[in-house]
Each structure stands twice: as structure tokens, then as C-alpha cells.
Amino acid sequence: MLRENFERRKTEIQQETAAMLEAVQEMLDTAIACLDSGGTGDLEDILKQVIMKDRKVNNHEEAIYHHCIQLISLEQPVASDLRFSIGVLKFIGDLERIGDHCVHMVKIVFRNSRLESGTDVPKGLVEMADRISGIYRRCNEAIQELDADLAQEIIREDEDLDDVHKAFVKENARMIHSTPELSDSFVNFMFLSRFIERIGDHVVNICEWLVFMREGTRPS
């Protein structure tokens, strides 16, 4: 009976985590679509939708936290199950922060669209957005499958995203100096690149906790 209760609670955690992962995926897809479009469309409505989705993500985080605490305190988990609970408790905070960054990205795209003088979204920023989209989808897959090998690949892949980010920041700073009349747009692009880079960092944290869940240690 004890093991049956444990498996039931663990299933609840897995289902709630899958729902949270999907909600964050939808938020990230929306934020990237807004960026790629250059701020066209009904951004006010899109922003409201993203904020509502962020509240759902927060609710998922609270529910998962409650389930994990109950599992740890009431079900006497063995070592591997305890690692599972601890890992989930750790990485749901990173998922929640990714959702927050998506909201900030839509807000900045909205702000940038209201400028009287603006410029097209730089190719480097579009490349970063495409990369983070793929990285997060692979992270989602790794969590669903509890695939530590895939998690290790994603951690290494984030290093390439960091390189693209550094190159973009350098080029963006040059554009601010050479075209000061467009500086407001380029500052907004700088913020967007920073949020994408931070999402990558949170994905790395998630993958490191996934490796811990499977192997008992986090990558150094």
C-alpha cells in the first residue's frame, strides 16, 4: 500500500510537470513569434494571454511543490526516488523564471513597436531566438524521458548560444554608436538578447538537475 501511494504521488508530479513544461513552451513560442514578426499583430492581446499563461505556470509550480513535499515527508522514498523529488523541486524554479522572461520579452517587443523610429530585428537576435527554441524543446524531451545523456548534450549546446550572444552584444553596441537615432531600438534588442541568454542558463540548470536525478551528481 505504501508503494502504491508513492507511485500515485509520483505520477501526479510527472503529470503536473508535463503540464508546466508545455505551458512554458507555449509562452516561449509566443514570445519568439512576436520577436520574429517585428511586433506586428495585436500585441496588447498577446501580452494579456502570456500573462494569463504565466499565472498558470505559477500555479503548476505551487502544485508540484506541494506534491513533492508530501512525497518526501509521507512516503519514505528510497535514494533514487528522493533524488527525483529533490531534482523536480529544484528545476521548477528555473521553469518559472523562463516563463517570467517570456513575459518580459513580449513587453519589450510591444514597447519597441511603439517607437516612432525603429529598425528591423537583427539577424543575430533571430538566430538566438531560433537556437533557444530548439534547446528548450530538447530540454522538454529530456525531462519527459529522464534522459541524462540528452541533458548533457543540451548543456554543451548552450555554450554555442553564449557565443552567439556575445557576438550580438558586440555588434549591437557598435550599431548604437554608429546610428544613435535608432539607439532606443538597439537597447531593446540588447534586453531581448539578455533574456534569451538567461533562458539558456535556466535550461542548463534544469539539465544539470536532471543529470543529478539519474546519476546522483550534478555536472561540474
Secondary structure, DSSP 8 states (H G I E B T S, - for coil): -HHHHHHHHHHHHHHHHHHHHHHHHHHHHHHHHHHHHTS-S-HHHHHHHHHHHHHHHHHHHHHHHHHHHHHHHHS---HHHHHHHHHHHHHHHHHHHHHHHHHHHHHHHHHHHT-SS-----HHHHHHHHHHHHHHHHHHHHHHHT-HHHHHHHHHHHHHHHHHHHHHHHHHHHHHHH-GGGHHHHHHHHHHHHHHHHHHHHHHHHHHHHHHHHHSS---
